[in-house]
């Protein structure tokens, strides 16, 4: 079955609609840390390019005064907070507060006033203060970049929608270690949960 026929099937059933991109806007950058930039650790695929594409995005968000939040996966030094996620992927337990692989990549270093969310599960929202932090700043539309598209990005987008934020996923600022899951999840999020645009399309649409 081709993607064209898939799209037609979804459209016939009422999927794939869009929604207005309402200001105020906020930016969420998910897990662009050293470990996910490194193909020998958790990286690969198109993640490095997505990071490069996010650098000018972050600069523009700061210029526009958007609230910006970053996420990291951070487990306790003794692994006391291990969970089902780390049972499935035990190497995640190596992402600890002071480990290089858990640090945000230097080119996206958070600035003063930007929130850094520490999490031990895929979603940026589950068990964190992110929703309250965004709501306090009036965010209506949440622009999303990060890794990986099929995992933490998707989980965060679904939760953002469930919290009442309007997710805007930037197709060239999210990345995955495998392109098949990346493409499939962009398609699915566009059909059900989010608006999906390129970075430049999104910046034009939110100006």
N, C-alpha and C positions, 0 to 999 in steps of 0.2 A: 504494500500500500504506500503510495507516495505522500509526501507532506501536503501537497495540494489537496488530495482527496481527504486527508486527515483534517485539514483546515475546513473543508466544506462540511464534513461530518460535525465538527464542533460548532460551526456557525449555524447549521440547521437545528441544533439542539439549544441554541441561545448563548453559547460561549463566545469568548473573544471580543466582547464589548470593551469600550474604553471608558474613562472617567476624566472629569476635569482635574487639571493639576492646580490645586488651590494653594496659594501662599497662606502663611509663611512656609518656607522650605527648610528642610534640614538635611544633613548629609551623614550617612552611616557607612563607615569603612570597616569591613568585617575581616579580621584575621589576616591582614597583610603583614605577617611577621616573617622573620628570617627563615623559619622552618618551612613555611609554605612557599617561600621564594626559591628554595633549594630543591632541585629534582632528586637529590640523594636523600632527602628527609621526607617531606610531605608534598613536594612541588611537582613540577612538570607541566606538560600541556601548554596552555596559553597563559599561565599565571604571571610569568615575568612581564609579558606584554601588557596584561591588565594592570599591573602595578605601574608600569611606565605611563600608561594612559591616565591613571588616576592622579599623577603628580600635578598636571595642569588643572585638573578638576578641583583638587583640594585648594590650590592657589586661588581659583576663581570663587569657590565657596567662601573662603576667608575674605576675599575682596568684597563680596556681597553681604557679608555679615551673617551668613547662615550658622546656626548651631551645628557643631560637628562632634560626632561621637566615633570612637574607634573601639574595636574589641580585640581581646587576646584570650587564648585558652591558657589558663593558669591553674595547675593542680598544686595542692599542698606539698611541701618538701618531703613529707613522710608518706604521701599518697593516701592520707586519711580520708580524703573526699573522693576516692575512686568510685566509679559508678558503672552503669551499664554501657555507656559510651566507651569507657576505658577497657571494659571487658571485651568489647568488639574490636577495639583498636588499642591494644596495650601500650604501644609506643607513645600514645598521647600523654601518658603519665610522665614522660620526660619533659613536658612543657611546664616548667616551674618558674616562679617569679624571677629568679636571677639567671635563668638559662638563656643563652644567646638565641636559641631557636624560638623562644617565646617572645622575644623583643620585637616591637614594631620596626619595620624596615627603615633605615635612616632617612631615606628620601620622603617618607611620610610621617616623620616624627611629630607627635602631637604638640600643638602650641598651648600656651597658657589659656585656660578657660575651656579647653576641649575635653570632653569626658572620655576616660578610658575605662571600658567595661571589662572586668575579668569574669570569665565564665568557664564552666566545666562540661557544658553540653553544647550542641550545635546552635541553638537559638540565642541571639543576643538579648532576648527579652526574658527568657525563662529564669526566674529566681534572681533577677537583677533590677536595678532602679531605672533602667533605660526608658521605659514607657512614661514614668512620672517625670523624668528629666526633660523629655521631648515635649510632653504636655504642658509643663510649666513655661516652656519657651514658645508655646502656641503653635508648634509645628503641625501642619495639616498634611503636607506631602513630603514623604521621606525618600530622598534620593539614595540609592544603594549601590555600593561598589564592594568588591572583596572576593574572598575565596572560602570554600570552593562553591561553584555555582550549584552543584547537585546536593550539597550538604548544608553547611552553616549559612550560606546565602539563602537558599530556598527556605530553610527552617525559620530564619529571621524574617523573611518576606511574608510567609504565612502568618507568623505571629504579629507582625506589624499590621497587616490587614485586619486581623482579629481584634487588635487594640483600637482600631478605628483610624489608623494612619493610611494614607494613600501611597502605596509603594511605587516608586519609579526606578526600575532596574536598568542600569546602563550596560548594554550588551558587551561593549568593548572595555569595560572597567570591572567586569567580573571574570573570574577564570577558574579552570578546573584542571586537574592532572590528566584528564582524558577528555577529548573533544566530544565524544558521543554523549556522555552524560551532560556536558555543558549545553550542547545544542538542544537536547531533549528537554532539559529543565527550563531553558529560556522559553521554548515553545509552550510548555505547560503553564509556567507562571503568567505568560502573556494571555493565555486562554482563561485563566481562573482567578488570578490574585493581583496582578500588577499591570502597569503600563511598562513596556520594554522599548527603549530607544537607545541609539548610540549617544555617546557623551556630547557630541556637538549638537545633535538634535535636541537633546534634553536642555542644554544650556540656552539654546535659542528659545525653546518653549517656556522656560522659566524666567526669562529676562523681563 
